[in-house]
Amino acid sequence: QVQVVESGGGSVQAGGSLRLSCVASGDTVNRYCTNWFRQAPGKERERVATIYIGGATLWHADSVKGRFTISQDYAKNTVYLQMNSLKVEDTAMYYCAAGRPTCPIGPGEGSWGQGTQVTVSS
């Protein structure tokens, strides 16, 4: 079973950029459906982006489409979330989660990281 660890969060001003990394170990990440979720205080967890098994199919939530991009580096066994034109409402804890065979994975399924905090100020 794959394990994942996120990094790359931080504090930025609105309009700035960050790149989150999800480093996988224990298995090859492109054999898994890998997702980025986020959760802000007092709000429900939201799926932000998904890269399907094999890496050919991507999905992005409407709220981030055109600003965020999920990608995969096979050599580094890492999935990235490039976040551009950040908004205050993007402030949240961001989680990477990988699982199979269902895609996207649901709560309680797959392997989840501990999260990385993204804070966007105006």
Disulfide bonds with the S-S distance in Angstrom:
Cys22-Cys96 1.96
Cys33-Cys103 2.04
